[in-house]
Amino acid sequence: MMKKLILLLRKFYCLLPVILYDIAAIPISWYGAYWLRYNLHPYPSILNSTHSVIALISLSVVQIGCYYYCKIYRGLWRFFSLNDVLRIVKATVSTVVLVIPFFYLTSLLNYVPRSVFPLYCMILATLLCSGRLICRLHWDKRSHDNKETDIKKVLIVGAGLAGEGLVRDLKRGSPYKLIGFVDDNISKTGLEVHGIRVLGTTRQIVEFVNRYSVDLIFIAIPSARSSTMRRIVTHCEASKVAFRTLPGISALAAGRVEVNALRPVNIEDLLGRDEVTLQWDKIAASVLGKRILVTGGGGSIGSELCRQVLALKPAGLTIVENSEFNLYKIEQELKEHFQEIPITSALVSVTDEIAINHVFEHFQPEIVFHAAAYKHVPMLQNQIRVAVYNNVLGTQTVAKASVNYGVEKFILISTDKAVNPTNIMGTTKRVAEIYCQNLNDKVETQFITVRFGNVLGSAGSVVPLFQKQLQAGGPLTVTHPDMQRYFMTIPEACQLILQAMVNGHGGEIFVLDMGEPVKISYLAEQMIRLAGKEPGKDILIEYTGLRPGEKLYEELFHESEQLASTEHEKLFKAKFRELEWNELTQTMRMINTACSEYQEGELLILLRSLVPEFQTSELIVV
């Protein structure tokens, strides 16, 4: 109790000068209003009356009460803002609204000219605001003077809402001197934002950096397309000064634009694509209250699917994963952030039929996302049986369990390497597609396939490899100068998987719009530049030649597959190839037998019978 009293007294002591200033402003404003009302007469005779003194005392009591009620002492003068102005206006107007009826009932209104009230409001609000504003300007100047030696000149790219918010935050005593804006909207050139001028367009970045000796460039365009970011970054790199960017719109949605949100530009900013508008209402309705199962839930795609699904409040989530470490890691993360939703983990391989059936029987999932697969192309070229056993028979095992235990929807996560495959991995994924799509017509469970290209930052992808090589000082190894790949971010890939789940009714192969393919050599060069190095000078790029099973170009659909649009502009449907069901099931039995007997030569023949477009000569058959 004593501590609270001491803290209260200390707070009151700190506020005492402020309170005394605000109280002194009341009679000054009241008499000032009379003075203006009577045409600047030095001392109007009406103020000599007792009624005038009573009116002032009454007004002061009410005004002090309104100060407290409207919380005008919550804001520090050093950070005086529009919110503080609104509180002051509210306090002054509230006082007048309250005292007028009181003056009327006590006949004091007969001695107060009506025009005094609005004049009083204006004068008092001006006095209170000006005192606080002067204090803020004083503190800003002191802060600026103290940091003058360490001050850095900043050029801001983007004179929109994000740029305006960034300027507002930078002016709060930060060690930066704002030189100006650049913006590609030429109608803004010459205009000002909070007193900071728009100098020109992004093409003039190098010119302005040299002219004004700029130290830093801040990119404040969170909605920028990747093509726009690539162009801006090219100009920033040419200027030879450091540059940072605000995160995307989704990342900023939870808070205001501020200096602390600035971060280095990463490769996702340059290769990521436009923000995707999803039918979140339909997606949420499809997941809400449902039991969800994700195989491969500890992998890059599987773990992100778990995060996004849990955000939509399912009845429960079951994670199937054969890596002990990955399962432990994702389970700990999810249970920390989604404590209200039951999360169960199963250390199970999708090839273990008994264990998979036990999991399905126990948890009764309603929607299954099958993300478990082996994906390393060169390694699987020499591991035919392992690839088939996991990617083909594992998919069959989970699909059968889904049918037997009444799963509503089964979503198979596939790859662009399944189109005209030149490697074992892509061929096994193509067989998994064929099996699921043909099974769809025989059962009530809806089997939906989603096919997309490379995801940025996934385990085993080129981005983590390049990052590791950069840390080691290079060189960055690229297989071929002309190699191209489709890229998207992991969150976006998972969002479109959820969208495909909603749009699919069974039997579809959904192809995600991956945008334009990107040369791996360009990716390597950009990652070197983003690390502040010069490609070919500081860090070398070494071309090693195509690895077994690799293609220069990937395709998202087969030439015989007819693409059709869907409700969503980023999703297309590819018509799958129908096979005679008995023939397909017979081939699957033969595949099972060949795996059991470790006949990799027979497996290769069976794969080619199901996927005749499979072309490769670089295989080691044991």
N, C-alpha and C positions, 0 to 999 in steps of 0.2 A: 504493500500500500504506500509506504514511504517513498519507494523508488518511483512509482507512478506519479506521486505528487511532485517529486523533484523534477522529473521529466516534463511535467505539465508547466511548472514554474519556469524551467529553462526555455521551453518553447514560447511561453508568454513573454519572457524577457527579450527573446530574439525578435518577436513580432511587435513589441511595444512601440518602437519608432514608426513602424508602418501604421499601426492603429492610431497613434497620435496624429500622424499626417492625415489619415482619412477622416478623423473626427474634426480636425482643424479645417478641412476642406468644406465641411457642411455649412458653417456660418458664412464663410467666404463666398460660397456659391449662392446662398440665400440672399445675402446683401447685394451680391453682384447682380442677381436677377432683378432686384428692385432698382438698382442703379441703371441697368439697361432699360427697364420698363419706363423709368422717368427721364428718359433721354439724357443719360449720363449726368444727372443732377448730383452735385457732391454729396448731399445728405437729405434724402426725401423726408419730409416732415412726418409722413405716416409711420416711420420707424420709431418715432418718439413714444408711441402708445404702448401701454402695458400689454395689450392684445398681441402686438407684434412680437414681444419677448416670449409670451406664452406659446405663440405659434412656433417660434424657432426652437424652444425647448422641446415641445411635442414632436416636431419634425425630427429633431436630433435623436430622440429616443427611438422613434420608429426606424430612422435611417440606420442606426447602429445595429438594431435587430435584423434589418434586411441585409446588412453586410454579412452578419453571421449566417443567416438562413441561406443566402445565395452563395455561401462558401467562397467569398472572394479572397480569402487568405490561404487557400489551398495551393495556389500557383506562386512559385518563386518569382520575384521581380526580375531576376537575372534571365529567366526564360519566358518573359512576358509574351503571350501569344493571343491569337484570335479568341480562344476559349476564355481567356481572362477578360477580354473586352466584353464578350457576351455576358459574363457573370456580372460585371460592373453595370452594364446597361440594365440588366434584369433587376439589380439591387436598387438603382435610382428610380426606375419606372415603378417598381413595386411600392416603393415608399410613397410616391405621389398618389398612386391608386388607393393606398390605405388611408392617407391623411385627409384627403378631400372629403370623404364621408364624415370623418371625425370633426373636421373644421365646420362642416355644415351643421352637424348636430349640436355643436357648442357655440354656434354663431360666430366663430373665428373667421369663417369664410367671408363675412361682411367686411373684414379689414384687410383681406389679401386679394390683390388684383389677380384675375384668372390667368393672365399671361405670365405671371411669375413662375407658375409651376413648370411649363415646358422649358422656360429659360433656366430654371434651377437644374432640371435634369441635364440639360446640355452642358452647363458650366461644370457641374459636379463630375459628370462622366469624363469631361475633358481634363479636369485637374487630376482625377485618379489615374486615367490612362497615361497622361503625359509624364507624371512622376515615375510610373513604372517603366515607361519607354526610355526615359532618360537614364534610368538605372541600368537597363539592359544594354543600351548603347555604350555606357561607360564600361561595363564588364566586358563587352565584346572588344572594345578598343584595348583594354588592358590585356586580354587574352591574346589579341593579335600582336601587341607590342612585345609580349613575353616570348612569342614563338617566331618573331620576325627572322631570326637567324636560321631557323630550320624550315622555313616556309617553302612549299613546293607549288610550282605553277601547274594548273590543271586545265586541260581542254576537255569539254564534255561532248560526247557524240550523242545527239538526240535531244531536241528541245520540246519533247512531249511531256506527258504527265510524270513519267519516271524521271526525266531530266529535271523537271521543276521540283519534285520531291527530293531529289539528290542535292540540288542547290540549297534548298531550305535546310537540309541537315548539315551540309558543308559549312554553312554560315554560322553554325552554333559553336564557334570557337575552335574549329578544326585547323590543323597546320597547313592549310591549302589556300592558295590565291587563285580565284577563278578567273581565267583569261577570257573565256567565251564558249559559245556553243558552235557546233557544226551540225547541220541538218539538211537532208536531201530535199526537203520541201522548200523550194526556192522562195516561196511567198513569205517565209519566216525570216529570210535574210535581212538584217538591219533592225529587226525588232528586238525587244529585250524581255527577259524573264527574270524577275526580281533584280532588275538593274544590270543583269549580265547579258551582253549583246550576242545575237546570232551572227557569227562572222561570215559564214559561207556554207559550202557543202562538204561532204566527206572526201571528195576528190582533192580538196585543198588542205587536207590534214598535214601533209609534209610541209607545205608552204607556211601554215600558221605555227607549226612546231618550231620551225627555224626562225620565223619572224619574231615570235614572242618568247623564245627560249623555254618552251614548255617542258616540264619534267615528267608529267604523267598524263595519260589519256584514260578517261572513264567512259565506258560504253554504256549508255543508259537507254537501251532499246530492248526490254525483256520480251517483246513480241516479235523480234526480228526473225525472218526466215534464215535458214542455214546459208542460202546463197548470198543474202545480204550480209550476214556475219562474215562469210569468207571474203567478200569484197572489202568490208571495213577493216578486217584484220590484216589484209594485204597492205592497205594504206598505213595502218599502225606500224606494221613491221618495217615498212620502208622509211618511217620516221625515225627509227632507231631509239625510241624511248619506250619505257615500260607502259603496259596498258592492262586494264582490268575491266570486268564487266559485271553488270547486275545479273542475277539468275533469272530463269524464265518466269512467266506470269504465274504459273502454278506454285512455284516456290515463294513468290512474293505475296501470294494471296493472304497468307496468315498474318502479315505484318506490314509496317510502313516501309517505304524506300529509305534506306540509310546507308551511311558509309561502310558500316560493318558488314553489310550484305555483299559488298563488292568482292569478287574472287577472280583468280586468273582464268583466262579463256581456256577451255578444255576442248578436246577433240570432238566431244558430243555436240558442242555449240556449232561446229563447222560441218558435221556430217548428219546431225539430227535434222528432222524435217519439221514442217509446219505443225503447230498444235492441232491435235486431232479432236474434233467434236464428236463425242460419243452419245449414244442414247442411254445415259446413265439411269434414267427412270426405269427403263425396261430391264437393264442389267441388274439394278438393285432389286427389282421385283422378282427376277429369276433366281437370285441367290438368297434373298432374305428368308431366314427360317429353314433353309435346306441343309442337309448333311452333305458335305463336300469331301471328296478324296482326291489327293494329288500324288501321283507317282513321280519319283525323281524330285521330290519336294525340297531336297537340299541343294539342287543344282541352281544354275543362274536363272533359268526361266521358271523352274518349279518353285523356287523360294519367292520370287517376285509375284507369281500367281497366288501363293499363299497369303502374302501381304495384302494384295489387292482384294482378294476374296474376303478376308477377315474384316476389312474396312466396310464391307457391305452387310455385315452382321448375319452370317449363316447360323444355323442351329449348332453346328460343330464342324471341326476340320480334322481329317485324318491324313497324316503325312507318311507316305511309304517311301523309304530310302534305303539303299544297301550300303551307304558309306556311314560308318559309325560317327565319324567326326562331323560330317556335313549335317547329319540328322541332329546331333547334339547342339550344334551351333544354331541352326534355324529354330529348333524347339525353344531354346533359351531366349532367343530374340523375340519370338512371337508371344511367348507366355508373359514376357515383360510388358509388351505393348498392348496386348489384347487379353487382359486378365478375366474379362467377363464371359469369354467364349470358350467352351470346352475344346481343347486341342490335344489330340492323341497322336503319338508317333509309333511307327512300326518299322523295326530294323529288318527289312524283308527284301529279297530280290524278287523282281517281277517274274522270274523264271521258276520260282518255288510255288508250284500250283497249290499244294496243301496249305502253305502259309497264306497265300493270297486269298484262298477260299475262306480261311478262318477269319481274316481281317474283314472281308465283305460280310460274312455271316454275323460277326460281332457288332460291326458299326453301321451296317445297312446304308451305305451311301446312296444319295439320289442323283448326284452329278459327279462324274469322274473326269479329271484332266490327266491324260497319260503323257507325261513329259519325260519319263525314264527312257534313256537310250544311250548307247555308246555312239560317240560322234567324231572321234579322232580319225580323220581320213587316212593318213599314211600308215598309222598303226594297224588299223583294221584291214588294210590290204593284205597283211600277212597273218591275220587272225580271222579267217573266214567263219569257222565254226562258232567262235565266241560272238562275232557280230550277228550271225543268223540266230543263234540261240537266244541272245538278249533282245535284239530289235524285232525279230519276226515272231519267234515262239513266245517271248515275253509279252508282246502285244496281244497275241492270241490268248494267252492265259488270263490277262486282265480283261480282255473283251468277253471271254466266255463267262468269267465271274460276274461281270456287269449284267450280262443277259440272265444268268441263273438267279441273281439276287435282285432283279427288278430295277436296275438303274435306269433313270429317265433319259439322261444324255451322257454320251461318252465322247470326249473331245480329244482327238489324236493330234499331238504336236509333231508336225512333219517339217521338211526342209526343202529348199530349192535344189539341193543335190539329188533329190529323188527324180528330177526331170532329166531325161536322157542321161542316166548315170554313167560315169566312167570309173566308178569306184565301188567297193563293196558296201561302204556305209550308205551311200545314196541308194544303192539297189535294195538293201534290206529295208530301208524306209519306204521305198516304192512298193515293196511286197506288203508291208504293213498297211499302207494306204489301200491297196487292192483288196486285201482281206476285209478290212473294216467296212469299206464302201459296199462290197458285195454281201457282207453279213447283214447290213442294214435292212435289206428287203425281206429278210427271213425272220426278223424278230421285232419286238415292240420297242426295244431300246433304240434311241436315235443316235447313230454314229456320224460324227461330224469331224472332218479333217481340216486342219489349218496349216497352210504351207507358207513359210517365209524364209528370208535369207539370213545373213550373218547379223548377230546382235553385238553392239558395241560393249566391250568390257566383260563379256561372258568368259567363263573359265575355258582356257585353251584357245581363245580367240587371238587375233593378231595384235590387238591394242595392249593387253598386259605383256605380251612378248616384247613389243617395241619399248614399253616403259622399262622393262628389266634391262634391255640392251642399252637404253639411254643412260640408265644409272651406272652401267658398267663402262660407259664411255664409248660405246659403239663397237663395231659397226651395226647398223640395222640391216637385217637380212630380208631381202625380197626375192621371191622365186623367179619373177619375170617382169620386165619393165611394163608390159602391156596387160598384166593380170588385173582384172576388175572384179569387184564384188558388190552386192547390194548390202546396205547397212541400215539398221534402225536401232534405237535404244531399247534396252530390256523393258523398261516400264511401258513404252509405247507398244512393243510387241505383245505384252500381256494384256494391255487394254484392248487391242484389236482381237485377241483370242476371246476375251469376254464378249466383245461385240459379235463375233462369229457364233458364239454359243447361243446368243439371243436370236440372231437371224436364221440360224440353221434349224431345219426340221427333220434332218436325217438324210444321209446319202450324198451330201455335198462335200466337195473339196473347195475350201475357201482359200483364195490366193490374196495375200496382203499386198497392197500397193507399196512397193519399196522405194518409189522415187527413181532417181537416176543412179546407175552404178558408179562406183568410185574406184579410181585406180589405186592399187595398194602402194605404188610408188609415191603418189600424191599424199596419201595418208602418212607415209613415213616422213616425207619432207615437212609436212605441217606439224607433226609431233616434234620434230627436231627444232623447228622455228619457235613453237610454243614453249620449248624448254630454254629459249634464249640463245640457241646455237644456229650456226649456218650450215645447211646441208652441203656435203661435199668438201667442206673446209674444216669445220670443228668436228662434225660427226659424218662418217662415210656411210653410204648406202651400198650394200654388196648384193649382187644378183647371183643366186645360187642354182637356178634351174628348177623346172617343175618337179615336184615330188610325186611319188607313185599315186596314181588315181586322181591327181589334180587337173582341173580345167582352167583355161585362161578366162573363160566367161561362164557365168552361171545363168540358168534360165528359170523363170518362175512357173512356166506351164509348157506342156508338150504341144507341138504344132498340131497334133490331132485333137487336142482338148479345146472344146469350144468355150470361150470365156463369155460370161453373162454378168451384167451389173446387178447389184443388190440395193437394199435400202440405204446402205452406207457407201459413200463415195470412195472410201479407202479399201473396200472389200469387193472381190470379184469371185464368181463361182466358175469352177472348171468342171466340165463334164467328165466323169470318170469312165474307165473302160470296164464294161461288164464282161464277166467270164461265166462259163457254165459252172454252177455251184458244185455239182458232184466232182467235176474235174479239179476245181480249186481245192476242195477238201481232201481229195486224194493226194494232190501234190503236197499239201500241208502235212499229211501223214508221212509221206515219203521224206519230207524235210526233217520231221521229228526223228524218224528212224536213222537218217544219215547223220544227224547230230549225235544220237545215242551211240552210233558205231564209229564216230569220228571220221566219216568219209567226206573230206573236203572237196575232192574231185566231183563226187556225186552232188554235193551241195551247189557247186558252181553250175553244173548242168541244170539243176532244178531252178536255180535263180534265173538263168537265161531263158528257161521255158516260160516263166511268168513275166519276165521283163526282157523281151527280145531286143529292145533298144540298148541294152547294157553292152557297152563296148570298152574293153580294156585288155591289155596284154601284159601288164606288170603285176602278176600275181605269183605268190609263192604258196603252193598247195602242199600240205604235209600229209 
